Structures are given as C-alpha cells and as structure tokens.
Amino acid sequence: MISLKVKFLQSLAEKTKGLIGANPVFPVFFTTRWGIHTFGVLYPLDILILDKNNSVVGMNQNMKPNRFFFWNPIYENVVELPASTIEKMKIAIGSQITLSE
C-alpha cells in the first residue's frame, strides 16, 4: 500500500488548468477519460492511471512538457506527480494507492 497526499481537482476549471504553470509541481488527482496533455506544464511529470479500487493500471514516467498520454478509457482516475516520484516510491503496475488531501 502506497500513500500519496494529493490535491483533488473537481471543477471543470480546476481540471482544465491542472498543473499548467505550476511552480513547483505538486501531486493532483482528477478524473478524465481518454488522455491528458502537458502543454503549458513547465516540468516533466509522472502520471498514474488508477482503476476504481485505486490499483495502478497504467503509468508514464518523466512525461515531458508538450506531450500527450492516452490510455484505455474504461479507467478515469488520474494522479499527476512530480517527476521521479514513481521511481522513488517504487510504484509499479498493480500497486495499491491510498490518496489523502
């Protein structure tokens, strides 16, 4: 079980902005389907895709700015983290994540 402190983004405006322009980057959780982009994000990010039980089903390490990341749309839970968090916390596909604010 891996615990992460995140900011929960709920409104459309919060989700749309995400980490665009954030300095420093901080962990966020939001729901969306299909994919995300890093246009306007200043730093690389680590991305986790979680199932409804908060198990990791997809990830992208050190995703650079100005990129897209797509996944199976049956999953909608996304965690964006500062780069290298996945490696430091030894997160892998199947890891169980606990989220708190």
TORKOL-4160 file (C-alpha; in steps of 0.2 Angstrom, whole numbers, padded with zeros to 4 digits, m for minus):
101
<pt num="1" X="0000" Y="0000" Z="0000"/>
<pt num="2" X="0007" Y="0017" Z="m0005"/>
<pt num="3" X="0000" Y="0033" Z="0002"/>
<pt num="4" X="0000" Y="0049" Z="m0008"/>
<pt num="5" X="m0005" Y="0066" Z="m0002"/>
<pt num="6" X="m0014" Y="0075" Z="m0017"/>
<pt num="7" X="m0025" Y="0090" Z="m0021"/>
<pt num="8" X="m0041" Y="0084" Z="m0028"/>
<pt num="9" X="m0046" Y="0094" Z="m0043"/>
<pt num="10" X="m0065" Y="0093" Z="m0045"/>
<pt num="11" X="m0072" Y="0108" Z="m0055"/>
<pt num="12" X="m0070" Y="0109" Z="m0074"/>
<pt num="13" X="m0059" Y="0124" Z="m0072"/>
<pt num="14" X="m0048" Y="0115" Z="m0060"/>
<pt num="15" X="m0046" Y="0100" Z="m0071"/>
<pt num="16" X="m0043" Y="0111" Z="m0087"/>
<pt num="17" X="m0029" Y="0121" Z="m0079"/>
<pt num="18" X="m0022" Y="0106" Z="m0069"/>
<pt num="19" X="m0003" Y="0109" Z="m0067"/>
<pt num="20" X="m0001" Y="0122" Z="m0081"/>
<pt num="21" X="0010" Y="0135" Z="m0075"/>
<pt num="22" X="0013" Y="0127" Z="m0058"/>
<pt num="23" X="0029" Y="0130" Z="m0050"/>
<pt num="24" X="0034" Y="0119" Z="m0041"/>
<pt num="25" X="0023" Y="0104" Z="m0047"/>
<pt num="26" X="0013" Y="0096" Z="m0033"/>
<pt num="27" X="0003" Y="0080" Z="m0033"/>
<pt num="28" X="m0015" Y="0081" Z="m0040"/>
<pt num="29" X="m0029" Y="0069" Z="m0043"/>
<pt num="30" X="m0044" Y="0071" Z="m0055"/>
<pt num="31" X="m0055" Y="0060" Z="m0066"/>
<pt num="32" X="m0055" Y="0061" Z="m0085"/>
<pt num="33" X="m0056" Y="0048" Z="m0099"/>
<pt num="34" X="m0045" Y="0045" Z="m0114"/>
<pt num="35" X="m0030" Y="0055" Z="m0110"/>
<pt num="36" X="m0020" Y="0071" Z="m0104"/>
<pt num="37" X="m0008" Y="0083" Z="m0111"/>
<pt num="38" X="0007" Y="0093" Z="m0104"/>
<pt num="39" X="0006" Y="0108" Z="m0115"/>
<pt num="40" X="0009" Y="0123" Z="m0104"/>
<pt num="41" X="0017" Y="0112" Z="m0090"/>
<pt num="42" X="0034" Y="0119" Z="m0085"/>
<pt num="43" X="0042" Y="0102" Z="m0079"/>
<pt num="44" X="0041" Y="0084" Z="m0083"/>
<pt num="45" X="0028" Y="0074" Z="m0073"/>
<pt num="46" X="0025" Y="0056" Z="m0068"/>
<pt num="47" X="0007" Y="0050" Z="m0072"/>
<pt num="48" X="m0003" Y="0036" Z="m0063"/>
<pt num="49" X="m0019" Y="0029" Z="m0070"/>
<pt num="50" X="m0029" Y="0020" Z="m0057"/>
<pt num="51" X="m0044" Y="0008" Z="m0058"/>
<pt num="52" X="m0059" Y="0010" Z="m0047"/>
<pt num="53" X="m0050" Y="0001" Z="m0032"/>
<pt num="54" X="m0035" Y="0013" Z="m0034"/>
<pt num="55" X="m0024" Y="0000" Z="m0041"/>
<pt num="56" X="m0011" Y="0006" Z="m0054"/>
<pt num="57" X="m0016" Y="0000" Z="m0071"/>
<pt num="58" X="m0005" Y="0012" Z="m0081"/>
<pt num="59" X="0009" Y="0025" Z="m0079"/>
<pt num="60" X="0020" Y="0037" Z="m0088"/>
<pt num="61" X="0037" Y="0041" Z="m0080"/>
<pt num="62" X="0045" Y="0058" Z="m0083"/>
<pt num="63" X="0032" Y="0064" Z="m0096"/>
<pt num="64" X="0040" Y="0079" Z="m0104"/>
<pt num="65" X="0030" Y="0095" Z="m0107"/>
<pt num="66" X="0021" Y="0097" Z="m0124"/>
<pt num="67" X="0016" Y="0078" Z="m0125"/>
<pt num="68" X="0000" Y="0068" Z="m0125"/>
<pt num="69" X="m0003" Y="0052" Z="m0115"/>
<pt num="70" X="m0018" Y="0041" Z="m0119"/>
<pt num="71" X="m0025" Y="0025" Z="m0110"/>
<pt num="72" X="m0040" Y="0013" Z="m0111"/>
<pt num="73" X="m0055" Y="0024" Z="m0107"/>
<pt num="74" X="m0063" Y="0012" Z="m0095"/>
<pt num="75" X="m0051" Y="0020" Z="m0082"/>
<pt num="76" X="m0054" Y="0038" Z="m0077"/>
<pt num="77" X="m0044" Y="0041" Z="m0061"/>
<pt num="78" X="m0028" Y="0051" Z="m0064"/>
<pt num="79" X="m0014" Y="0056" Z="m0052"/>
<pt num="80" X="m0001" Y="0068" Z="m0058"/>
<pt num="81" X="0015" Y="0069" Z="m0048"/>
<pt num="82" X="0032" Y="0077" Z="m0049"/>
<pt num="83" X="0044" Y="0068" Z="m0060"/>
<pt num="84" X="0054" Y="0054" Z="m0052"/>
<pt num="85" X="0040" Y="0050" Z="m0039"/>
<pt num="86" X="0036" Y="0033" Z="m0047"/>
<pt num="87" X="0054" Y="0028" Z="m0046"/>
<pt num="88" X="0057" Y="0035" Z="m0028"/>
<pt num="89" X="0042" Y="0027" Z="m0021"/>
<pt num="90" X="0044" Y="0011" Z="m0031"/>
<pt num="91" X="0027" Y="0012" Z="m0038"/>
<pt num="92" X="0023" Y="m0002" Z="m0051"/>
<pt num="93" X="0008" Y="m0008" Z="m0061"/>
<pt num="94" X="m0003" Y="m0017" Z="m0048"/>
<pt num="95" X="0002" Y="m0006" Z="m0034"/>
<pt num="96" X="m0012" Y="m0001" Z="m0022"/>
<pt num="97" X="m0013" Y="0018" Z="m0019"/>
<pt num="98" X="m0021" Y="0027" Z="m0004"/>
<pt num="99" X="m0025" Y="0045" Z="m0008"/>
<pt num="100" X="m0027" Y="0059" Z="0005"/>
<pt num="101" X="m0028" Y="0078" Z="0005"/>
